[in-house]
């Protein structure tokens, strides 16, 4: 899993996808929905970075459902941030906002606090920042400036 993330962050998307597929296959062979979900969700992130947004949304959604079935709240919150970003790339701002609301609600209901939850919520923060910048770029109003500034401050905590 970590090798897949590393390759993706290095821009080696083909290798990252191969690792994602290996993780998913290992989960399938072992009957572990959590591991399968990690692999499918990672494949979604790789597709997002490759610009294959429809595939990214499909894979991320499938991976999140697997993770929710375990349940793996932290991973599903992280994937929700990616799904929000995928909706933004597809131009569906309302769906992105709905995902962000759902992700924040799930994060507040986990009972988990501190660094571990913070790591999961980073993906929500990234998607929220992207949404705020998109709103600001499309229409510069006082409210959009205020929201963007608030999101940026929060992302640097």
C-alpha positions as a printed Julia matrix, in Angstrom:
157×3 Matrix{Float64}:
   0.0     0.0     0.0
   2.71    2.47    1.0
   4.68    1.58   -2.12
   1.63    2.46   -4.23
   1.26    5.86   -2.55
   4.99    6.48   -2.93
   4.97    5.66   -6.63
   1.88    7.83   -7.16
   3.49   10.78   -5.4
   6.59   10.31   -7.53
   4.43   10.52  -10.64
   4.89    6.84  -11.51
   1.21    6.2   -12.07
   1.55    2.91  -13.93
   3.6     1.42  -11.08
   1.22    2.88   -8.49
  -1.76    1.29  -10.23
   0.06   -2.05  -10.32
   0.62   -1.86   -6.55
  -3.04   -0.9    -6.02
  -4.13   -3.93   -8.04
  -1.78   -6.17   -6.04
  -3.24   -4.91   -2.75
  -6.78   -5.46   -4.0
  -5.94   -8.96   -5.28
  -4.28   -9.87   -1.97
  -7.41   -8.75   -0.14
  -9.59  -10.78   -2.48
  -7.46  -13.9    -2.04
  -7.51  -13.52    1.76
 -11.19  -12.6     1.9
 -10.28   -9.29    3.59
 -12.69   -6.52    2.57
 -10.57   -3.9     4.29
  -7.48   -4.75    2.23
  -9.59   -5.0    -0.93
 -11.03   -1.56   -0.14
  -7.58   -0.08    0.36
  -6.44   -1.38   -3.03
  -9.55   -0.25   -4.91
  -9.49    3.18   -3.22
  -5.8     3.58   -4.06
  -6.61    2.7    -7.68
  -9.19    5.53   -7.53
  -6.57    8.02   -6.33
  -4.19    6.9    -9.06
  -6.95    7.37  -11.66
  -7.63   10.86  -10.25
  -3.97   11.79  -10.64
  -3.97   10.32  -14.16
  -6.94   12.51  -15.13
  -9.25    9.52  -15.54
 -11.96   11.12  -13.43
 -14.91    8.86  -14.27
 -12.83    5.79  -13.38
 -11.53    7.54  -10.29
 -15.04    8.25   -9.02
 -16.19    4.7    -9.71
 -13.17    3.09   -8.05
 -13.15    5.45   -5.07
 -16.85    4.88   -4.47
 -16.42    1.1    -4.66
 -13.42    1.22   -2.35
 -15.23    3.4     0.17
 -18.19    1.02    0.28
 -15.83   -1.87    0.99
 -14.14    0.15    3.74
 -17.46    1.14    5.28
 -18.54   -2.49    5.37
 -15.58   -3.44    7.61
 -15.89   -0.66    9.05
 -12.69    1.33    8.53
 -13.85    4.83    9.37
 -10.5     6.56    8.95
  -9.88    5.15    5.48
 -13.44    5.85    4.35
 -13.15    9.47    5.54
  -9.91    9.83    3.59
 -11.51    8.37    0.46
 -14.49   10.72    0.87
 -12.15   13.68    0.4
 -10.94   12.14   -2.85
 -14.51   11.57   -3.99
 -15.31   15.23   -3.32
 -12.32   16.25   -5.45
 -13.45   13.9    -8.22
 -16.89   15.49   -8.23
 -15.22   18.9    -8.5
 -13.19   17.73  -11.49
 -16.43   16.54  -13.1
 -18.01   19.95  -12.46
 -20.55   18.7    -9.9
 -20.07   21.24   -7.1
 -23.25   20.2    -5.27
 -22.13   16.57   -5.09
 -18.69   17.7    -3.84
 -20.32   19.77   -1.11
 -22.54   16.86   -0.1
 -19.5    14.57    0.16
 -17.67   17.14    2.28
 -20.66   17.46    4.64
 -20.95   13.69    4.93
 -17.22   13.31    5.52
 -17.19   15.97    8.25
 -20.22   14.37    9.92
 -18.56   10.96    9.83
 -15.31   12.4    11.2
 -17.09   14.07   14.11
 -19.02   10.9    14.96
 -16.08    8.46   15.09
 -15.03    9.29   18.64
 -11.43    9.2    17.38
  -9.37   12.29   18.11
  -5.87   13.58   17.59
  -3.29   12.91   14.93
  -4.9     9.78   13.51
  -8.19   11.53   12.77
  -6.3    14.59   11.56
  -4.5    12.48    8.97
  -7.84   11.21    7.62
  -9.42   14.68    7.59
  -6.58   16.14    5.5
  -8.24   14.8     2.36
 -11.45   16.61    3.31
  -9.47   19.81    3.93
  -7.81   19.53    0.52
 -11.15   19.06   -1.23
 -12.71   21.92    0.72
  -9.8    24.21   -0.21
 -10.17   23.24   -3.85
 -13.9    24.0    -3.68
 -13.29   27.38   -2.03
 -10.68   28.36   -4.63
 -13.0    27.3    -7.45
 -15.8    29.45   -6.01
 -13.42   32.39   -5.61
 -12.09   32.02   -9.16
 -15.57   31.86  -10.65
 -17.03   34.75   -8.65
 -15.05   37.08   -6.41
 -17.44   38.13   -3.67
 -16.78   39.1    -0.08
 -18.34   35.84    1.05
 -16.18   33.73   -1.28
 -13.04   35.59   -0.15
 -14.04   35.06    3.49
 -14.68   31.32    2.98
 -11.44   30.83    1.03
  -9.41   32.65    3.7
 -11.03   30.59    6.45
 -10.36   27.31    4.66
  -6.75   28.26    3.97
  -6.16   29.24    7.61
  -7.7    25.98    8.8
  -5.56   23.95    6.37
  -2.38   25.4     7.88
  -3.15   24.42   11.49
